[in-house]
Amino acid sequence: MKIFIKNLIFEAIIGILESERVTSQRVCFDVKISYKYKNNFFINYIDICEYITQDVQQKKYLLLEDALKKISKNLKKKYPQILKLSISVSKPDILQNATVGAILKVSYKKN
């Protein structure tokens, strides 16, 4: 089974620039999860959205890469049936002429 989340957009303090540490900015997350669906046990995409939003807003990460690593680790811990995970975060407003971000893709051994 696969689920996806596209364009999860919210405001957060994230980044290393001085201005990013004091003023929140829009961030956009995309997530794809492949998992073992068994006995009507599913992964709720609403829970995933709420977790990502709360985590990023509370932790105020310096690096996008650190946020992605921590989020992916915690999602796997919460949902051990995850087989593959792709998570990306972008900053649409940090530059006038580009959207920048980072992507993490992880494959886990089958349970």
KOLGU-4560 file (N, C-alpha, C; in nm, 3 decimals, padded with zeros to 5 digits):
<recs>
<n_xx: 00.084 n_yy: -00.116 n_zz: 00.000 ca_xx: 00.000 ca_yy: 00.000 ca_zz: 00.000 c_xx: 00.090 c_yy: 00.124 c_zz: 00.000 mol: A seq: 1 type: MET>
<n_xx: 00.041 n_yy: 00.230 n_zz: -00.062 ca_xx: 00.114 ca_yy: 00.357 ca_zz: -00.064 c_xx: 00.019 c_yy: 00.470 c_zz: -00.029 mol: A seq: 2 type: LYS>
<n_xx: 00.070 n_yy: 00.563 n_zz: 00.048 ca_xx: -00.003 ca_yy: 00.688 ca_zz: 00.071 c_xx: 00.089 c_yy: 00.803 c_zz: 00.033 mol: A seq: 3 type: ILE>
<n_xx: 00.028 n_yy: 00.917 n_zz: 00.006 ca_xx: 00.109 ca_yy: 01.035 ca_zz: -00.023 c_xx: 00.044 c_yy: 01.159 c_zz: 00.034 mol: A seq: 4 type: PHE>
<n_xx: 00.128 n_yy: 01.255 n_zz: 00.060 ca_xx: 00.086 ca_yy: 01.387 ca_zz: 00.106 c_xx: 00.158 c_yy: 01.487 c_zz: 00.017 mol: A seq: 5 type: ILE>
<n_xx: 00.084 n_yy: 01.575 n_zz: -00.046 ca_xx: 00.143 ca_yy: 01.678 ca_zz: -00.132 c_xx: 00.106 c_yy: 01.816 c_zz: -00.079 mol: A seq: 6 type: LYS>
<n_xx: 00.205 n_yy: 01.901 n_zz: -00.081 ca_xx: 00.182 ca_yy: 02.042 ca_zz: -00.047 c_xx: 00.128 c_yy: 02.064 c_zz: 00.093 mol: A seq: 7 type: ASN>
<n_xx: 00.190 n_yy: 01.998 n_zz: 00.190 ca_xx: 00.160 ca_yy: 02.028 ca_zz: 00.331 c_xx: 00.234 c_yy: 02.158 c_zz: 00.363 mol: A seq: 8 type: LEU>
<n_xx: 00.162 n_yy: 02.267 n_zz: 00.367 ca_xx: 00.223 ca_yy: 02.400 ca_zz: 00.381 c_xx: 00.185 c_yy: 02.460 c_zz: 00.516 mol: A seq: 9 type: ILE>
<n_xx: 00.288 n_yy: 02.510 n_zz: 00.584 ca_xx: 00.267 ca_yy: 02.578 ca_zz: 00.712 c_xx: 00.384 c_yy: 02.671 c_zz: 00.739 mol: A seq: 10 type: PHE>
<n_xx: 00.371 n_yy: 02.754 n_zz: 00.840 ca_xx: 00.476 ca_yy: 02.849 ca_zz: 00.879 c_xx: 00.562 c_yy: 02.788 c_zz: 00.989 mol: A seq: 11 type: GLU>
<n_xx: 00.693 n_yy: 02.811 n_zz: 00.980 ca_xx: 00.785 ca_yy: 02.759 ca_zz: 01.081 c_xx: 00.914 c_yy: 02.838 c_zz: 01.082 mol: A seq: 12 type: ALA>
<n_xx: 00.983 n_yy: 02.831 n_zz: 01.195 ca_xx: 01.120 ca_yy: 02.881 ca_zz: 01.206 c_xx: 01.210 c_yy: 02.765 c_zz: 01.166 mol: A seq: 13 type: ILE>
<n_xx: 01.280 n_yy: 02.781 n_zz: 01.055 ca_xx: 01.371 ca_yy: 02.676 ca_zz: 01.009 c_xx: 01.475 c_yy: 02.740 c_zz: 00.917 mol: A seq: 14 type: ILE>
<n_xx: 01.599 n_yy: 02.708 n_zz: 00.942 ca_xx: 01.706 ca_yy: 02.762 ca_zz: 00.858 c_xx: 01.821 c_yy: 02.816 c_zz: 00.940 mol: A seq: 15 type: GLY>
<n_xx: 01.928 n_yy: 02.851 n_zz: 00.872 ca_xx: 02.048 ca_yy: 02.899 ca_zz: 00.940 c_xx: 02.071 c_yy: 03.049 c_zz: 00.926 mol: A seq: 16 type: ILE>
<n_xx: 02.003 n_yy: 03.113 n_zz: 00.833 ca_xx: 02.019 ca_yy: 03.257 ca_zz: 00.818 c_xx: 01.960 c_yy: 03.329 c_zz: 00.938 mol: A seq: 17 type: LEU>
<n_xx: 02.019 n_yy: 03.441 n_zz: 00.974 ca_xx: 01.972 ca_yy: 03.516 ca_zz: 01.091 c_xx: 01.823 c_yy: 03.550 c_zz: 01.081 mol: A seq: 18 type: GLU>
<n_xx: 01.780 n_yy: 03.592 n_zz: 00.963 ca_xx: 01.639 ca_yy: 03.628 ca_zz: 00.945 c_xx: 01.547 c_yy: 03.507 c_zz: 00.960 mol: A seq: 19 type: SER>
<n_xx: 01.597 n_yy: 03.388 n_zz: 00.926 ca_xx: 01.516 ca_yy: 03.266 ca_zz: 00.939 c_xx: 01.499 c_yy: 03.222 c_zz: 01.084 mol: A seq: 20 type: GLU>
<n_xx: 01.585 n_yy: 03.270 n_zz: 01.171 ca_xx: 01.579 ca_yy: 03.230 ca_zz: 01.312 c_xx: 01.481 c_yy: 03.316 c_zz: 01.392 mol: A seq: 21 type: ARG>
<n_xx: 01.438 n_yy: 03.429 n_zz: 01.335 ca_xx: 01.348 ca_yy: 03.518 ca_zz: 01.409 c_xx: 01.210 c_yy: 03.533 c_zz: 01.344 mol: A seq: 22 type: VAL>
<n_xx: 01.201 n_yy: 03.507 n_zz: 01.215 ca_xx: 01.076 ca_yy: 03.522 ca_zz: 01.144 c_xx: 01.037 c_yy: 03.389 c_zz: 01.080 mol: A seq: 23 type: THR>
<n_xx: 00.915 n_yy: 03.345 n_zz: 01.106 ca_xx: 00.872 ca_yy: 03.220 ca_zz: 01.044 c_xx: 00.854 c_yy: 03.240 c_zz: 00.894 mol: A seq: 24 type: SER>
<n_xx: 00.866 n_yy: 03.130 n_zz: 00.822 ca_xx: 00.849 ca_yy: 03.132 ca_zz: 00.677 c_xx: 00.765 c_yy: 03.012 c_zz: 00.635 mol: A seq: 25 type: GLN>
<n_xx: 00.710 n_yy: 03.019 n_zz: 00.516 ca_xx: 00.634 ca_yy: 02.906 ca_zz: 00.464 c_xx: 00.729 c_yy: 02.792 c_zz: 00.429 mol: A seq: 26 type: ARG>
<n_xx: 00.690 n_yy: 02.672 n_zz: 00.466 ca_xx: 00.760 ca_yy: 02.551 ca_zz: 00.423 c_xx: 00.656 c_yy: 02.457 c_zz: 00.363 mol: A seq: 27 type: VAL>
<n_xx: 00.702 n_yy: 02.371 n_zz: 00.273 ca_xx: 00.612 ca_yy: 02.280 ca_zz: 00.205 c_xx: 00.672 c_yy: 02.139 c_zz: 00.210 mol: A seq: 28 type: CYS>
<n_xx: 00.595 n_yy: 02.045 n_zz: 00.262 ca_xx: 00.639 ca_yy: 01.906 ca_zz: 00.271 c_xx: 00.560 c_yy: 01.819 c_zz: 00.174 mol: A seq: 29 type: PHE>
<n_xx: 00.631 n_yy: 01.725 n_zz: 00.113 ca_xx: 00.570 ca_yy: 01.618 ca_zz: 00.033 c_xx: 00.620 c_yy: 01.487 c_zz: 00.092 mol: A seq: 30 type: ASP>
<n_xx: 00.529 n_yy: 01.391 n_zz: 00.105 ca_xx: 00.564 ca_yy: 01.263 ca_zz: 00.168 c_xx: 00.503 c_yy: 01.150 c_zz: 00.085 mol: A seq: 31 type: VAL>
<n_xx: 00.582 n_yy: 01.044 n_zz: 00.066 ca_xx: 00.531 ca_yy: 00.920 ca_zz: 00.007 c_xx: 00.573 c_yy: 00.807 c_zz: 00.099 mol: A seq: 32 type: LYS>
<n_xx: 00.478 n_yy: 00.721 n_zz: 00.133 ca_xx: 00.506 ca_yy: 00.610 ca_zz: 00.223 c_xx: 00.452 c_yy: 00.481 c_zz: 00.161 mol: A seq: 33 type: ILE>
<n_xx: 00.539 n_yy: 00.383 n_zz: 00.147 ca_xx: 00.498 ca_yy: 00.247 ca_zz: 00.111 c_xx: 00.502 c_yy: 00.165 c_zz: 00.238 mol: A seq: 34 type: SER>
<n_xx: 00.397 n_yy: 00.088 n_zz: 00.262 ca_xx: 00.393 ca_yy: 00.012 ca_zz: 00.386 c_xx: 00.316 c_yy: -00.118 c_zz: 00.366 mol: A seq: 35 type: TYR>
<n_xx: 00.337 n_yy: -00.206 n_zz: 00.461 ca_xx: 00.269 ca_yy: -00.335 ca_zz: 00.459 c_xx: 00.130 c_yy: -00.317 c_zz: 00.520 mol: A seq: 36 type: LYS>
<n_xx: 00.028 n_yy: -00.330 n_zz: 00.436 ca_xx: -00.111 ca_yy: -00.318 ca_zz: 00.479 c_xx: -00.160 c_yy: -00.457 c_zz: 00.513 mol: A seq: 37 type: TYR>
<n_xx: -00.196 n_yy: -00.478 n_zz: 00.639 ca_xx: -00.236 ca_yy: -00.610 ca_zz: 00.683 c_xx: -00.343 c_yy: -00.596 c_zz: 00.792 mol: A seq: 38 type: LYS>
<n_xx: -00.445 n_yy: -00.681 n_zz: 00.785 ca_xx: -00.550 ca_yy: -00.686 ca_zz: 00.887 c_xx: -00.614 c_yy: -00.550 c_zz: 00.912 mol: A seq: 39 type: ASN>
<n_xx: -00.640 n_yy: -00.477 n_zz: 00.805 ca_xx: -00.704 ca_yy: -00.345 ca_zz: 00.815 c_xx: -00.623 c_yy: -00.243 c_zz: 00.893 mol: A seq: 40 type: ASN>
<n_xx: -00.495 n_yy: -00.266 n_zz: 00.909 ca_xx: -00.409 ca_yy: -00.169 ca_zz: 00.978 c_xx: -00.353 c_yy: -00.074 c_zz: 00.874 mol: A seq: 41 type: PHE>
<n_xx: -00.384 n_yy: 00.052 n_zz: 00.887 ca_xx: -00.343 ca_yy: 00.151 ca_zz: 00.789 c_xx: -00.268 c_yy: 00.265 c_zz: 00.857 mol: A seq: 42 type: PHE>
<n_xx: -00.200 n_yy: 00.342 n_zz: 00.775 ca_xx: -00.131 ca_yy: 00.462 ca_zz: 00.824 c_xx: -00.219 c_yy: 00.582 c_zz: 00.789 mol: A seq: 43 type: ILE>
<n_xx: -00.255 n_yy: 00.658 n_zz: 00.889 ca_xx: -00.346 ca_yy: 00.771 ca_zz: 00.872 c_xx: -00.267 c_yy: 00.895 c_zz: 00.829 mol: A seq: 44 type: ASN>
<n_xx: -00.294 n_yy: 00.941 n_zz: 00.708 ca_xx: -00.219 ca_yy: 01.056 ca_zz: 00.656 c_xx: -00.247 c_yy: 01.183 c_zz: 00.736 mol: A seq: 45 type: TYR>
<n_xx: -00.363 n_yy: 01.194 n_zz: 00.800 ca_xx: -00.390 ca_yy: 01.310 ca_zz: 00.884 c_xx: -00.295 c_yy: 01.313 c_zz: 01.003 mol: A seq: 46 type: ILE>
<n_xx: -00.274 n_yy: 01.197 n_zz: 01.065 ca_xx: -00.178 ca_yy: 01.188 ca_zz: 01.176 c_xx: -00.037 c_yy: 01.227 c_zz: 01.131 mol: A seq: 47 type: ASP>
<n_xx: 00.001 n_yy: 01.185 n_zz: 01.012 ca_xx: 00.134 ca_yy: 01.219 ca_zz: 00.958 c_xx: 00.146 c_yy: 01.370 c_zz: 00.941 mol: A seq: 48 type: ILE>
<n_xx: 00.044 n_yy: 01.432 n_zz: 00.883 ca_xx: 00.046 ca_yy: 01.578 ca_zz: 00.863 c_xx: 00.056 c_yy: 01.653 c_zz: 00.996 mol: A seq: 49 type: CYS>
<n_xx: -00.022 n_yy: 01.610 n_zz: 01.093 ca_xx: -00.019 ca_yy: 01.676 ca_zz: 01.223 c_xx: 00.117 c_yy: 01.658 c_zz: 01.291 mol: A seq: 50 type: GLU>
<n_xx: 00.173 n_yy: 01.538 n_zz: 01.282 ca_xx: 00.305 ca_yy: 01.513 ca_zz: 01.343 c_xx: 00.411 c_yy: 01.602 c_zz: 01.280 mol: A seq: 51 type: TYR>
<n_xx: 00.418 n_yy: 01.606 n_zz: 01.148 ca_xx: 00.522 ca_yy: 01.685 ca_zz: 01.080 c_xx: 00.507 c_yy: 01.832 c_zz: 01.118 mol: A seq: 52 type: ILE>
<n_xx: 00.386 n_yy: 01.885 n_zz: 01.112 ca_xx: 00.362 ca_yy: 02.026 ca_zz: 01.143 c_xx: 00.406 c_yy: 02.059 c_zz: 01.286 mol: A seq: 53 type: THR>
<n_xx: 00.361 n_yy: 01.980 n_zz: 01.382 ca_xx: 00.395 ca_yy: 02.007 ca_zz: 01.522 c_xx: 00.546 c_yy: 01.994 c_zz: 01.547 mol: A seq: 54 type: GLN>
<n_xx: 00.607 n_yy: 01.890 n_zz: 01.491 ca_xx: 00.750 ca_yy: 01.867 ca_zz: 01.513 c_xx: 00.833 c_yy: 01.984 c_zz: 01.460 mol: A seq: 55 type: ASP>
<n_xx: 00.809 n_yy: 02.023 n_zz: 01.338 ca_xx: 00.889 ca_yy: 02.130 ca_zz: 01.276 c_xx: 00.865 c_yy: 02.263 c_zz: 01.346 mol: A seq: 56 type: VAL>
<n_xx: 00.741 n_yy: 02.291 n_zz: 01.381 ca_xx: 00.713 ca_yy: 02.418 ca_zz: 01.448 c_xx: 00.773 c_yy: 02.423 c_zz: 01.589 mol: A seq: 57 type: GLN>
<n_xx: 00.775 n_yy: 02.311 n_zz: 01.659 ca_xx: 00.827 ca_yy: 02.309 ca_zz: 01.795 c_xx: 00.980 c_yy: 02.305 c_zz: 01.798 mol: A seq: 58 type: GLN>
<n_xx: 01.042 n_yy: 02.229 n_zz: 01.710 ca_xx: 01.186 ca_yy: 02.206 ca_zz: 01.717 c_xx: 01.269 c_yy: 02.320 c_zz: 01.655 mol: A seq: 59 type: LYS>
<n_xx: 01.212 n_yy: 02.395 n_zz: 01.562 ca_xx: 01.282 ca_yy: 02.508 ca_zz: 01.500 c_xx: 01.421 c_yy: 02.466 c_zz: 01.450 mol: A seq: 60 type: LYS>
<n_xx: 01.424 n_yy: 02.368 n_zz: 01.362 ca_xx: 01.548 ca_yy: 02.311 ca_zz: 01.309 c_xx: 01.634 c_yy: 02.417 c_zz: 01.239 mol: A seq: 61 type: TYR>
<n_xx: 01.765 n_yy: 02.396 n_zz: 01.248 ca_xx: 01.859 ca_yy: 02.479 ca_zz: 01.173 c_xx: 01.866 c_yy: 02.433 c_zz: 01.028 mol: A seq: 62 type: LEU>
<n_xx: 01.884 n_yy: 02.303 n_zz: 01.009 ca_xx: 01.901 ca_yy: 02.248 ca_zz: 00.875 c_xx: 01.780 c_yy: 02.167 c_zz: 00.832 mol: A seq: 63 type: LEU>
<n_xx: 01.743 n_yy: 02.180 n_zz: 00.706 ca_xx: 01.636 ca_yy: 02.099 ca_zz: 00.649 c_xx: 01.670 c_yy: 01.952 c_zz: 00.659 mol: A seq: 64 type: LEU>
<n_xx: 01.796 n_yy: 01.920 n_zz: 00.635 ca_xx: 01.841 ca_yy: 01.781 ca_zz: 00.639 c_xx: 01.819 c_yy: 01.718 c_zz: 00.777 mol: A seq: 65 type: GLU>
<n_xx: 01.847 n_yy: 01.793 n_zz: 00.882 ca_xx: 01.824 ca_yy: 01.742 ca_zz: 01.018 c_xx: 01.676 c_yy: 01.718 c_zz: 01.044 mol: A seq: 66 type: ASP>
<n_xx: 01.593 n_yy: 01.806 n_zz: 00.996 ca_xx: 01.448 ca_yy: 01.789 ca_zz: 01.012 c_xx: 01.402 c_yy: 01.661 c_zz: 00.943 mol: A seq: 67 type: ALA>
<n_xx: 01.446 n_yy: 01.640 n_zz: 00.820 ca_xx: 01.405 ca_yy: 01.522 ca_zz: 00.745 c_xx: 01.453 c_yy: 01.393 c_zz: 00.810 mol: A seq: 68 type: LEU>
<n_xx: 01.576 n_yy: 01.392 n_zz: 00.858 ca_xx: 01.630 ca_yy: 01.273 ca_zz: 00.923 c_xx: 01.552 c_yy: 01.239 c_zz: 01.050 mol: A seq: 69 type: LYS>
<n_xx: 01.524 n_yy: 01.339 n_zz: 01.132 ca_xx: 01.454 ca_yy: 01.317 ca_zz: 01.258 c_xx: 01.308 c_yy: 01.273 c_zz: 01.233 mol: A seq: 70 type: LYS>
<n_xx: 01.242 n_yy: 01.339 n_zz: 01.140 ca_xx: 01.104 ca_yy: 01.304 ca_zz: 01.109 c_xx: 01.095 c_yy: 01.161 c_zz: 01.056 mol: A seq: 71 type: ILE>
<n_xx: 01.184 n_yy: 01.125 n_zz: 00.965 ca_xx: 01.179 ca_yy: 00.990 ca_zz: 00.908 c_xx: 01.206 c_yy: 00.884 c_zz: 01.015 mol: A seq: 72 type: SER>
<n_xx: 01.300 n_yy: 00.911 n_zz: 01.103 ca_xx: 01.331 ca_yy: 00.817 ca_zz: 01.211 c_xx: 01.210 c_yy: 00.797 c_zz: 01.302 mol: A seq: 73 type: LYS>
<n_xx: 01.145 n_yy: 00.906 n_zz: 01.338 ca_xx: 01.030 ca_yy: 00.897 ca_zz: 01.427 c_xx: 00.908 c_yy: 00.832 c_zz: 01.361 mol: A seq: 74 type: ASN>
<n_xx: 00.890 n_yy: 00.857 n_zz: 01.231 ca_xx: 00.779 ca_yy: 00.793 ca_zz: 01.160 c_xx: 00.800 c_yy: 00.641 c_zz: 01.155 mol: A seq: 75 type: LEU>
<n_xx: 00.922 n_yy: 00.598 n_zz: 01.129 ca_xx: 00.950 ca_yy: 00.455 ca_zz: 01.125 c_xx: 00.929 c_yy: 00.392 c_zz: 01.262 mol: A seq: 76 type: LYS>
<n_xx: 00.966 n_yy: 00.465 n_zz: 01.366 ca_xx: 00.946 ca_yy: 00.414 ca_zz: 01.502 c_xx: 00.797 c_yy: 00.400 c_zz: 01.534 mol: A seq: 77 type: LYS>
<n_xx: 00.719 n_yy: 00.499 n_zz: 01.493 ca_xx: 00.575 ca_yy: 00.498 ca_zz: 01.520 c_xx: 00.501 c_yy: 00.397 c_zz: 01.431 mol: A seq: 78 type: LYS>
<n_xx: 00.550 n_yy: 00.381 n_zz: 01.308 ca_xx: 00.487 ca_yy: 00.291 ca_zz: 01.212 c_xx: 00.591 c_yy: 00.192 c_zz: 01.158 mol: A seq: 79 type: TYR>
<n_xx: 00.619 n_yy: 00.087 n_zz: 01.233 ca_xx: 00.723 ca_yy: -00.008 ca_zz: 01.191 c_xx: 00.692 c_yy: -00.080 c_zz: 01.061 mol: A seq: 80 type: PRO>
<n_xx: 00.568 n_yy: -00.076 n_zz: 01.015 ca_xx: 00.533 ca_yy: -00.142 ca_zz: 00.890 c_xx: 00.575 c_yy: -00.062 c_zz: 00.765 mol: A seq: 81 type: GLN>
<n_xx: 00.635 n_yy: 00.055 n_zz: 00.784 ca_xx: 00.683 ca_yy: 00.134 ca_zz: 00.671 c_xx: 00.797 c_yy: 00.059 c_zz: 00.601 mol: A seq: 82 type: ILE>
<n_xx: 00.785 n_yy: 00.047 n_zz: 00.469 ca_xx: 00.887 ca_yy: -00.020 ca_zz: 00.388 c_xx: 00.975 c_yy: 00.081 c_zz: 00.314 mol: A seq: 83 type: LEU>
<n_xx: 00.913 n_yy: 00.188 n_zz: 00.265 ca_xx: 00.986 ca_yy: 00.294 ca_zz: 00.195 c_xx: 00.925 c_yy: 00.428 c_zz: 00.233 mol: A seq: 84 type: LYS>
<n_xx: 01.012 n_yy: 00.527 n_zz: 00.240 ca_xx: 00.969 ca_yy: 00.661 ca_zz: 00.277 c_xx: 01.046 c_yy: 00.762 c_zz: 00.194 mol: A seq: 85 type: LEU>
<n_xx: 00.972 n_yy: 00.854 n_zz: 00.135 ca_xx: 01.033 ca_yy: 00.967 ca_zz: 00.065 c_xx: 00.970 c_yy: 01.092 c_zz: 00.125 mol: A seq: 86 type: SER>
<n_xx: 01.054 n_yy: 01.181 n_zz: 00.173 ca_xx: 01.003 ca_yy: 01.304 ca_zz: 00.235 c_xx: 01.088 c_yy: 01.421 c_zz: 00.185 mol: A seq: 87 type: ILE>
<n_xx: 01.019 n_yy: 01.526 n_zz: 00.145 ca_xx: 01.091 ca_yy: 01.645 ca_zz: 00.098 c_xx: 01.032 c_yy: 01.768 c_zz: 00.165 mol: A seq: 88 type: SER>
<n_xx: 01.119 n_yy: 01.868 n_zz: 00.178 ca_xx: 01.075 ca_yy: 01.997 ca_zz: 00.232 c_xx: 01.133 c_yy: 02.105 c_zz: 00.142 mol: A seq: 89 type: VAL>
<n_xx: 01.051 n_yy: 02.204 n_zz: 00.114 ca_xx: 01.099 ca_yy: 02.315 ca_zz: 00.032 c_xx: 01.061 c_yy: 02.447 c_zz: 00.098 mol: A seq: 90 type: SER>
<n_xx: 01.138 n_yy: 02.548 n_zz: 00.060 ca_xx: 01.115 ca_yy: 02.685 ca_zz: 00.107 c_xx: 01.081 c_yy: 02.768 c_zz: -00.017 mol: A seq: 91 type: LYS>
<n_xx: 00.954 n_yy: 02.796 n_zz: -00.039 ca_xx: 00.916 ca_yy: 02.868 ca_zz: -00.160 c_xx: 00.945 c_yy: 03.018 c_zz: -00.159 mol: A seq: 92 type: PRO>
<n_xx: 00.974 n_yy: 03.075 n_zz: -00.042 ca_xx: 00.985 ca_yy: 03.220 ca_zz: -00.033 c_xx: 01.124 c_yy: 03.273 c_zz: 00.002 mol: A seq: 93 type: ASP>
<n_xx: 01.222 n_yy: 03.184 n_zz: 00.027 ca_xx: 01.352 ca_yy: 03.229 ca_zz: 00.074 c_xx: 01.430 c_yy: 03.302 c_zz: -00.037 mol: A seq: 94 type: ILE>
<n_xx: 01.410 n_yy: 03.260 n_zz: -00.162 ca_xx: 01.470 ca_yy: 03.326 ca_zz: -00.277 c_xx: 01.359 c_yy: 03.377 c_zz: -00.369 mol: A seq: 95 type: LEU>
<n_xx: 01.386 n_yy: 03.487 n_zz: -00.438 ca_xx: 01.284 ca_yy: 03.543 ca_zz: -00.527 c_xx: 01.269 c_yy: 03.461 c_zz: -00.655 mol: A seq: 96 type: GLN>
<n_xx: 01.376 n_yy: 03.398 n_zz: -00.698 ca_xx: 01.373 ca_yy: 03.334 ca_zz: -00.830 c_xx: 01.385 c_yy: 03.181 c_zz: -00.825 mol: A seq: 97 type: ASN>
<n_xx: 01.366 n_yy: 03.120 n_zz: -00.708 ca_xx: 01.375 ca_yy: 02.974 ca_zz: -00.699 c_xx: 01.310 c_yy: 02.923 c_zz: -00.571 mol: A seq: 98 type: ALA>
<n_xx: 01.265 n_yy: 02.801 n_zz: -00.578 ca_xx: 01.222 ca_yy: 02.727 ca_zz: -00.459 c_xx: 01.333 c_yy: 02.629 c_zz: -00.428 mol: A seq: 99 type: THR>
<n_xx: 01.378 n_yy: 02.627 n_zz: -00.302 ca_xx: 01.489 ca_yy: 02.539 ca_zz: -00.263 c_xx: 01.442 c_yy: 02.443 c_zz: -00.156 mol: A seq: 100 type: VAL>
<n_xx: 01.516 n_yy: 02.333 n_zz: -00.139 ca_xx: 01.476 ca_yy: 02.238 ca_zz: -00.038 c_xx: 01.567 c_yy: 02.117 c_zz: -00.033 mol: A seq: 101 type: GLY>
<n_xx: 01.518 n_yy: 02.012 n_zz: 00.030 ca_xx: 01.595 ca_yy: 01.888 ca_zz: 00.045 c_xx: 01.499 c_yy: 01.770 c_zz: 00.040 mol: A seq: 102 type: ALA>
<n_xx: 01.553 n_yy: 01.655 n_zz: -00.001 ca_xx: 01.475 ca_yy: 01.531 ca_zz: -00.012 c_xx: 01.552 c_yy: 01.420 c_zz: 00.057 mol: A seq: 103 type: ILE>
<n_xx: 01.478 n_yy: 01.335 n_zz: 00.128 ca_xx: 01.535 ca_yy: 01.214 ca_zz: 00.188 c_xx: 01.452 c_yy: 01.095 c_zz: 00.143 mol: A seq: 104 type: LEU>
<n_xx: 01.520 n_yy: 00.993 n_zz: 00.091 ca_xx: 01.453 ca_yy: 00.868 ca_zz: 00.052 c_xx: 01.517 c_yy: 00.755 c_zz: 00.130 mol: A seq: 105 type: LYS>
<n_xx: 01.431 n_yy: 00.672 n_zz: 00.192 ca_xx: 01.480 ca_yy: 00.562 ca_zz: 00.275 c_xx: 01.404 c_yy: 00.435 c_zz: 00.238 mol: A seq: 106 type: VAL>
<n_xx: 01.478 n_yy: 00.325 n_zz: 00.224 ca_xx: 01.418 ca_yy: 00.193 ca_zz: 00.208 c_xx: 01.456 c_yy: 00.110 c_zz: 00.329 mol: A seq: 107 type: SER>
<n_xx: 01.358 n_yy: 00.043 n_zz: 00.387 ca_xx: 01.381 ca_yy: -00.039 ca_zz: 00.504 c_xx: 01.367 c_yy: -00.186 c_zz: 00.464 mol: A seq: 108 type: TYR>
<n_xx: 01.432 n_yy: -00.271 n_zz: 00.538 ca_xx: 01.416 ca_yy: -00.414 ca_zz: 00.515 c_xx: 01.274 c_yy: -00.453 c_zz: 00.552 mol: A seq: 109 type: LYS>
<n_xx: 01.223 n_yy: -00.552 n_zz: 00.481 ca_xx: 01.087 ca_yy: -00.597 ca_zz: 00.508 c_xx: 01.078 c_yy: -00.658 c_zz: 00.647 mol: A seq: 110 type: LYS>
<n_xx: 00.965 n_yy: -00.630 n_zz: 00.713 ca_xx: 00.943 ca_yy: -00.680 ca_zz: 00.850 c_xx: 00.910 c_yy: -00.827 c_zz: 00.848 mol: A seq: 111 type: ASN>
</recs>
